Amino acid sequence: MHVVCKDHVEIAIDEFVDEYEEAPDVVDLLKTHFANWEPPSHCEHCQELARFLVV
């Protein structure tokens, strides 16, 4: 699972494919809310606002 900004979403997809050898689902965090989980507010690669969840 990767939480990333718009600039790093391609990197996160590549990392996911390298690890799991299948295509991930990409969830837009601005359009989706979770009942029991609060996503990190910042990208795991930089300090920009986290925008996508790659799972």
HTML snippet that shows the backbone in 3Dmol.js (N, CA, C, O; Angstrom):
<script src="https://3Dmol.org/build/3Dmol-min.js"></script>
<div id="view" style="width:600px;height:400px;position:relative"></div>
<script>
const pdb = `
ATOM      1  N   MET A   1       0.850  -1.170   0.000  1.00  0.00           N
ATOM      2  CA  MET A   1       0.000   0.000   0.000  1.00  0.00           C
ATOM      3  C   MET A   1       0.892   1.228   0.000  1.00  0.00           C
ATOM      4  O   MET A   1       1.848   1.308   0.771  1.00  0.00           O
ATOM      5  N   HIS A   2       0.583   2.180  -0.859  1.00  0.00           N
ATOM      6  CA  HIS A   2       1.342   3.412  -0.959  1.00  0.00           C
ATOM      7  C   HIS A   2       0.370   4.591  -0.940  1.00  0.00           C
ATOM      8  O   HIS A   2      -0.676   4.561  -1.588  1.00  0.00           O
ATOM      9  N   VAL A   3       0.732   5.619  -0.193  1.00  0.00           N
ATOM     10  CA  VAL A   3      -0.044   6.855  -0.156  1.00  0.00           C
ATOM     11  C   VAL A   3       0.862   7.935  -0.736  1.00  0.00           C
ATOM     12  O   VAL A   3       1.907   8.253  -0.169  1.00  0.00           O
ATOM     13  N   VAL A   4       0.449   8.497  -1.875  1.00  0.00           N
ATOM     14  CA  VAL A   4       1.334   9.391  -2.616  1.00  0.00           C
ATOM     15  C   VAL A   4       0.607  10.609  -3.183  1.00  0.00           C
ATOM     16  O   VAL A   4      -0.620  10.657  -3.258  1.00  0.00           O
ATOM     17  N   CYS A   5       1.420  11.592  -3.577  1.00  0.00           N
ATOM     18  CA  CYS A   5       0.894  12.783  -4.239  1.00  0.00           C
ATOM     19  C   CYS A   5       0.746  12.510  -5.740  1.00  0.00           C
ATOM     20  O   CYS A   5       1.100  11.435  -6.224  1.00  0.00           O
ATOM     21  N   LYS A   6       0.229  13.480  -6.450  1.00  0.00           N
ATOM     22  CA  LYS A   6       0.021  13.345  -7.891  1.00  0.00           C
ATOM     23  C   LYS A   6       1.343  13.116  -8.622  1.00  0.00           C
ATOM     24  O   LYS A   6       1.383  12.363  -9.596  1.00  0.00           O
ATOM     25  N   ASP A   7       2.423  13.751  -8.169  1.00  0.00           N
ATOM     26  CA  ASP A   7       3.719  13.635  -8.846  1.00  0.00           C
ATOM     27  C   ASP A   7       4.360  12.260  -8.676  1.00  0.00           C
ATOM     28  O   ASP A   7       5.170  11.857  -9.510  1.00  0.00           O
ATOM     29  N   HIS A   8       4.016  11.536  -7.617  1.00  0.00           N
ATOM     30  CA  HIS A   8       4.667  10.262  -7.333  1.00  0.00           C
ATOM     31  C   HIS A   8       3.772   9.038  -7.563  1.00  0.00           C
ATOM     32  O   HIS A   8       4.157   7.927  -7.200  1.00  0.00           O
ATOM     33  N   VAL A   9       2.606   9.217  -8.148  1.00  0.00           N
ATOM     34  CA  VAL A   9       1.689   8.096  -8.342  1.00  0.00           C
ATOM     35  C   VAL A   9       2.270   7.059  -9.306  1.00  0.00           C
ATOM     36  O   VAL A   9       2.072   5.862  -9.097  1.00  0.00           O
ATOM     37  N   GLU A  10       2.974   7.477 -10.344  1.00  0.00           N
ATOM     38  CA  GLU A  10       3.565   6.523 -11.283  1.00  0.00           C
ATOM     39  C   GLU A  10       4.650   5.682 -10.613  1.00  0.00           C
ATOM     40  O   GLU A  10       4.763   4.486 -10.882  1.00  0.00           O
ATOM     41  N   ILE A  11       5.438   6.295  -9.752  1.00  0.00           N
ATOM     42  CA  ILE A  11       6.471   5.569  -9.012  1.00  0.00           C
ATOM     43  C   ILE A  11       5.827   4.524  -8.108  1.00  0.00           C
ATOM     44  O   ILE A  11       6.296   3.388  -8.033  1.00  0.00           O
ATOM     45  N   ALA A  12       4.747   4.910  -7.420  1.00  0.00           N
ATOM     46  CA  ALA A  12       4.056   3.991  -6.518  1.00  0.00           C
ATOM     47  C   ALA A  12       3.459   2.809  -7.288  1.00  0.00           C
ATOM     48  O   ALA A  12       3.495   1.676  -6.808  1.00  0.00           O
ATOM     49  N   ILE A  13       2.918   3.066  -8.464  1.00  0.00           N
ATOM     50  CA  ILE A  13       2.368   1.985  -9.291  1.00  0.00           C
ATOM     51  C   ILE A  13       3.488   1.030  -9.699  1.00  0.00           C
ATOM     52  O   ILE A  13       3.326  -0.187  -9.618  1.00  0.00           O
ATOM     53  N   ASP A  14       4.620   1.575 -10.136  1.00  0.00           N
ATOM     54  CA  ASP A  14       5.759   0.735 -10.519  1.00  0.00           C
ATOM     55  C   ASP A  14       6.250  -0.106  -9.345  1.00  0.00           C
ATOM     56  O   ASP A  14       6.538  -1.291  -9.511  1.00  0.00           O
ATOM     57  N   GLU A  15       6.347   0.493  -8.163  1.00  0.00           N
ATOM     58  CA  GLU A  15       6.789  -0.237  -6.970  1.00  0.00           C
ATOM     59  C   GLU A  15       5.822  -1.369  -6.636  1.00  0.00           C
ATOM     60  O   GLU A  15       6.244  -2.470  -6.284  1.00  0.00           O
ATOM     61  N   PHE A  16       4.514  -1.093  -6.749  1.00  0.00           N
ATOM     62  CA  PHE A  16       3.506  -2.109  -6.465  1.00  0.00           C
ATOM     63  C   PHE A  16       3.627  -3.275  -7.445  1.00  0.00           C
ATOM     64  O   PHE A  16       3.612  -4.435  -7.034  1.00  0.00           O
ATOM     65  N   VAL A  17       3.745  -2.972  -8.734  1.00  0.00           N
ATOM     66  CA  VAL A  17       3.853  -4.013  -9.755  1.00  0.00           C
ATOM     67  C   VAL A  17       5.123  -4.832  -9.540  1.00  0.00           C
ATOM     68  O   VAL A  17       5.099  -6.055  -9.671  1.00  0.00           O
ATOM     69  N   ASP A  18       6.229  -4.170  -9.212  1.00  0.00           N
ATOM     70  CA  ASP A  18       7.478  -4.893  -8.951  1.00  0.00           C
ATOM     71  C   ASP A  18       7.331  -5.855  -7.780  1.00  0.00           C
ATOM     72  O   ASP A  18       7.868  -6.962  -7.809  1.00  0.00           O
ATOM     73  N   GLU A  19       6.604  -5.433  -6.754  1.00  0.00           N
ATOM     74  CA  GLU A  19       6.471  -6.258  -5.552  1.00  0.00           C
ATOM     75  C   GLU A  19       5.438  -7.383  -5.713  1.00  0.00           C
ATOM     76  O   GLU A  19       5.694  -8.521  -5.318  1.00  0.00           O
ATOM     77  N   TYR A  20       4.284  -7.067  -6.286  1.00  0.00           N
ATOM     78  CA  TYR A  20       3.173  -8.029  -6.322  1.00  0.00           C
ATOM     79  C   TYR A  20       2.926  -8.646  -7.702  1.00  0.00           C
ATOM     80  O   TYR A  20       2.139  -9.586  -7.817  1.00  0.00           O
ATOM     81  N   GLU A  21       3.573  -8.143  -8.734  1.00  0.00           N
ATOM     82  CA  GLU A  21       3.440  -8.636 -10.099  1.00  0.00           C
ATOM     83  C   GLU A  21       1.996  -8.627 -10.606  1.00  0.00           C
ATOM     84  O   GLU A  21       1.572  -9.523 -11.335  1.00  0.00           O
ATOM     85  N   GLU A  22       1.268  -7.616 -10.212  1.00  0.00           N
ATOM     86  CA  GLU A  22      -0.085  -7.390 -10.730  1.00  0.00           C
ATOM     87  C   GLU A  22      -0.406  -5.905 -10.633  1.00  0.00           C
ATOM     88  O   GLU A  22       0.236  -5.166  -9.887  1.00  0.00           O
ATOM     89  N   ALA A  23      -1.392  -5.484 -11.387  1.00  0.00           N
ATOM     90  CA  ALA A  23      -1.764  -4.072 -11.412  1.00  0.00           C
ATOM     91  C   ALA A  23      -2.512  -3.692 -10.133  1.00  0.00           C
ATOM     92  O   ALA A  23      -3.357  -4.452  -9.660  1.00  0.00           O
ATOM     93  N   PRO A  24      -2.204  -2.524  -9.575  1.00  0.00           N
ATOM     94  CA  PRO A  24      -2.888  -2.087  -8.353  1.00  0.00           C
ATOM     95  C   PRO A  24      -4.192  -1.367  -8.657  1.00  0.00           C
ATOM     96  O   PRO A  24      -4.474  -1.001  -9.798  1.00  0.00           O
ATOM     97  N   ASP A  25      -4.970  -1.178  -7.616  1.00  0.00           N
ATOM     98  CA  ASP A  25      -6.104  -0.258  -7.668  1.00  0.00           C
ATOM     99  C   ASP A  25      -5.580   1.088  -7.199  1.00  0.00           C
ATOM    100  O   ASP A  25      -4.778   1.157  -6.268  1.00  0.00           O
ATOM    101  N   VAL A  26      -6.030   2.156  -7.840  1.00  0.00           N
ATOM    102  CA  VAL A  26      -5.625   3.502  -7.452  1.00  0.00           C
ATOM    103  C   VAL A  26      -6.876   4.239  -6.999  1.00  0.00           C
ATOM    104  O   VAL A  26      -7.828   4.404  -7.761  1.00  0.00           O
ATOM    105  N   VAL A  27      -6.859   4.684  -5.737  1.00  0.00           N
ATOM    106  CA  VAL A  27      -8.017   5.337  -5.132  1.00  0.00           C
ATOM    107  C   VAL A  27      -7.704   6.812  -4.927  1.00  0.00           C
ATOM    108  O   VAL A  27      -6.670   7.155  -4.354  1.00  0.00           O
ATOM    109  N   ASP A  28      -8.592   7.685  -5.393  1.00  0.00           N
ATOM    110  CA  ASP A  28      -8.428   9.122  -5.197  1.00  0.00           C
ATOM    111  C   ASP A  28      -8.888   9.467  -3.782  1.00  0.00           C
ATOM    112  O   ASP A  28     -10.070   9.334  -3.464  1.00  0.00           O
ATOM    113  N   LEU A  29      -7.974   9.902  -2.944  1.00  0.00           N
ATOM    114  CA  LEU A  29      -8.295  10.179  -1.538  1.00  0.00           C
ATOM    115  C   LEU A  29      -9.174  11.416  -1.360  1.00  0.00           C
ATOM    116  O   LEU A  29      -9.761  11.606  -0.295  1.00  0.00           O
ATOM    117  N   LEU A  30      -9.270  12.254  -2.384  1.00  0.00           N
ATOM    118  CA  LEU A  30     -10.160  13.415  -2.291  1.00  0.00           C
ATOM    119  C   LEU A  30     -11.616  13.035  -2.529  1.00  0.00           C
ATOM    120  O   LEU A  30     -12.525  13.793  -2.189  1.00  0.00           O
ATOM    121  N   LYS A  31     -11.835  11.853  -3.116  1.00  0.00           N
ATOM    122  CA  LYS A  31     -13.200  11.412  -3.429  1.00  0.00           C
ATOM    123  C   LYS A  31     -13.655  10.234  -2.581  1.00  0.00           C
ATOM    124  O   LYS A  31     -14.810   9.820  -2.675  1.00  0.00           O
ATOM    125  N   THR A  32     -12.771   9.689  -1.757  1.00  0.00           N
ATOM    126  CA  THR A  32     -13.088   8.494  -0.979  1.00  0.00           C
ATOM    127  C   THR A  32     -12.797   8.735   0.497  1.00  0.00           C
ATOM    128  O   THR A  32     -11.775   9.323   0.851  1.00  0.00           O
ATOM    129  N   HIS A  33     -13.700   8.278   1.349  1.00  0.00           N
ATOM    130  CA  HIS A  33     -13.494   8.378   2.791  1.00  0.00           C
ATOM    131  C   HIS A  33     -13.632   6.989   3.390  1.00  0.00           C
ATOM    132  O   HIS A  33     -14.438   6.180   2.930  1.00  0.00           O
ATOM    133  N   PHE A  34     -12.840   6.720   4.423  1.00  0.00           N
ATOM    134  CA  PHE A  34     -12.838   5.418   5.061  1.00  0.00           C
ATOM    135  C   PHE A  34     -13.405   5.539   6.471  1.00  0.00           C
ATOM    136  O   PHE A  34     -13.121   6.503   7.182  1.00  0.00           O
ATOM    137  N   ALA A  35     -14.199   4.566   6.865  1.00  0.00           N
ATOM    138  CA  ALA A  35     -14.849   4.602   8.173  1.00  0.00           C
ATOM    139  C   ALA A  35     -13.866   4.368   9.321  1.00  0.00           C
ATOM    140  O   ALA A  35     -13.967   5.026  10.357  1.00  0.00           O
ATOM    141  N   ASN A  36     -12.926   3.451   9.156  1.00  0.00           N
ATOM    142  CA  ASN A  36     -12.048   3.066  10.261  1.00  0.00           C
ATOM    143  C   ASN A  36     -10.574   3.340  10.009  1.00  0.00           C
ATOM    144  O   ASN A  36      -9.726   2.785  10.708  1.00  0.00           O
ATOM    145  N   TRP A  37     -10.244   4.172   9.037  1.00  0.00           N
ATOM    146  CA  TRP A  37      -8.849   4.454   8.727  1.00  0.00           C
ATOM    147  C   TRP A  37      -8.697   5.877   8.233  1.00  0.00           C
ATOM    148  O   TRP A  37      -9.438   6.322   7.357  1.00  0.00           O
ATOM    149  N   GLU A  38      -7.753   6.578   8.784  1.00  0.00           N
ATOM    150  CA  GLU A  38      -7.434   7.934   8.346  1.00  0.00           C
ATOM    151  C   GLU A  38      -6.110   7.868   7.584  1.00  0.00           C
ATOM    152  O   GLU A  38      -5.079   7.566   8.184  1.00  0.00           O
ATOM    153  N   PRO A  39      -6.113   8.143   6.279  1.00  0.00           N
ATOM    154  CA  PRO A  39      -4.867   8.049   5.514  1.00  0.00           C
ATOM    155  C   PRO A  39      -3.870   9.122   5.945  1.00  0.00           C
ATOM    156  O   PRO A  39      -4.267  10.172   6.449  1.00  0.00           O
ATOM    157  N   PRO A  40      -2.589   8.864   5.751  1.00  0.00           N
ATOM    158  CA  PRO A  40      -1.588   9.890   6.050  1.00  0.00           C
ATOM    159  C   PRO A  40      -1.869  11.151   5.232  1.00  0.00           C
ATOM    160  O   PRO A  40      -2.397  11.068   4.122  1.00  0.00           O
ATOM    161  N   SER A  41      -1.527  12.288   5.765  1.00  0.00           N
ATOM    162  CA  SER A  41      -1.821  13.545   5.075  1.00  0.00           C
ATOM    163  C   SER A  41      -0.762  13.921   4.050  1.00  0.00           C
ATOM    164  O   SER A  41      -1.012  14.757   3.181  1.00  0.00           O
ATOM    165  N   HIS A  42       0.435  13.306   4.140  1.00  0.00           N
ATOM    166  CA  HIS A  42       1.521  13.657   3.230  1.00  0.00           C
ATOM    167  C   HIS A  42       1.991  12.448   2.429  1.00  0.00           C
ATOM    168  O   HIS A  42       1.895  11.306   2.878  1.00  0.00           O
ATOM    169  N   CYS A  43       2.494  12.724   1.252  1.00  0.00           N
ATOM    170  CA  CYS A  43       3.064  11.718   0.363  1.00  0.00           C
ATOM    171  C   CYS A  43       4.223  11.005   1.053  1.00  0.00           C
ATOM    172  O   CYS A  43       4.977  11.621   1.806  1.00  0.00           O
ATOM    173  N   GLU A  44       4.361   9.711   0.794  1.00  0.00           N
ATOM    174  CA  GLU A  44       5.470   8.957   1.396  1.00  0.00           C
ATOM    175  C   GLU A  44       6.810   9.273   0.749  1.00  0.00           C
ATOM    176  O   GLU A  44       7.851   8.875   1.272  1.00  0.00           O
ATOM    177  N   HIS A  45       6.807   9.986  -0.386  1.00  0.00           N
ATOM    178  CA  HIS A  45       8.052  10.335  -1.076  1.00  0.00           C
ATOM    179  C   HIS A  45       8.454  11.798  -0.897  1.00  0.00           C
ATOM    180  O   HIS A  45       9.606  12.153  -1.146  1.00  0.00           O
ATOM    181  N   CYS A  46       7.527  12.645  -0.471  1.00  0.00           N
ATOM    182  CA  CYS A  46       7.821  14.069  -0.297  1.00  0.00           C
ATOM    183  C   CYS A  46       6.833  14.655   0.722  1.00  0.00           C
ATOM    184  O   CYS A  46       6.108  13.909   1.380  1.00  0.00           O
ATOM    185  N   GLN A  47       6.803  15.941   0.848  1.00  0.00           N
ATOM    186  CA  GLN A  47       5.921  16.583   1.821  1.00  0.00           C
ATOM    187  C   GLN A  47       4.645  17.160   1.207  1.00  0.00           C
ATOM    188  O   GLN A  47       3.922  17.911   1.860  1.00  0.00           O
ATOM    189  N   GLU A  48       4.376  16.809  -0.040  1.00  0.00           N
ATOM    190  CA  GLU A  48       3.147  17.281  -0.702  1.00  0.00           C
ATOM    191  C   GLU A  48       1.929  16.558  -0.118  1.00  0.00           C
ATOM    192  O   GLU A  48       2.057  15.524   0.536  1.00  0.00           O
ATOM    193  N   LEU A  49       0.770  17.115  -0.366  1.00  0.00           N
ATOM    194  CA  LEU A  49      -0.494  16.536   0.080  1.00  0.00           C
ATOM    195  C   LEU A  49      -0.694  15.165  -0.556  1.00  0.00           C
ATOM    196  O   LEU A  49      -0.557  15.016  -1.770  1.00  0.00           O
ATOM    197  N   ALA A  50      -1.018  14.163   0.261  1.00  0.00           N
ATOM    198  CA  ALA A  50      -1.293  12.818  -0.245  1.00  0.00           C
ATOM    199  C   ALA A  50      -2.602  12.845  -1.026  1.00  0.00           C
ATOM    200  O   ALA A  50      -3.614  13.333  -0.524  1.00  0.00           O
ATOM    201  N   ARG A  51      -2.589  12.331  -2.231  1.00  0.00           N
ATOM    202  CA  ARG A  51      -3.761  12.401  -3.096  1.00  0.00           C
ATOM    203  C   ARG A  51      -4.278  11.019  -3.483  1.00  0.00           C
ATOM    204  O   ARG A  51      -5.481  10.843  -3.676  1.00  0.00           O
ATOM    205  N   PHE A  52      -3.369  10.022  -3.600  1.00  0.00           N
ATOM    206  CA  PHE A  52      -3.779   8.715  -4.090  1.00  0.00           C
ATOM    207  C   PHE A  52      -3.330   7.598  -3.162  1.00  0.00           C
ATOM    208  O   PHE A  52      -2.260   7.660  -2.555  1.00  0.00           O
ATOM    209  N   LEU A  53      -4.166   6.583  -3.068  1.00  0.00           N
ATOM    210  CA  LEU A  53      -3.857   5.350  -2.357  1.00  0.00           C
ATOM    211  C   LEU A  53      -3.682   4.285  -3.439  1.00  0.00           C
ATOM    212  O   LEU A  53      -4.586   4.050  -4.241  1.00  0.00           O
ATOM    213  N   VAL A  54      -2.520   3.649  -3.453  1.00  0.00           N
ATOM    214  CA  VAL A  54      -2.212   2.613  -4.442  1.00  0.00           C
ATOM    215  C   VAL A  54      -2.191   1.281  -3.687  1.00  0.00           C
ATOM    216  O   VAL A  54      -1.304   1.032  -2.870  1.00  0.00           O
ATOM    217  N   VAL A  55      -3.182   0.429  -3.975  1.00  0.00           N
ATOM    218  CA  VAL A  55      -3.323  -0.860  -3.278  1.00  0.00           C
ATOM    219  C   VAL A  55      -3.574  -1.997  -4.250  1.00  0.00           C
ATOM    220  O   VAL A  55      -3.716  -3.146  -3.832  1.00  0.00           O
TER     221      VAL A  55
END
`;
const viewer = $3Dmol.createViewer("view");
viewer.addModel(pdb, "pdb");
viewer.setStyle({}, {cartoon: {color: "spectrum"}});
viewer.zoomTo();
viewer.render();
</script>
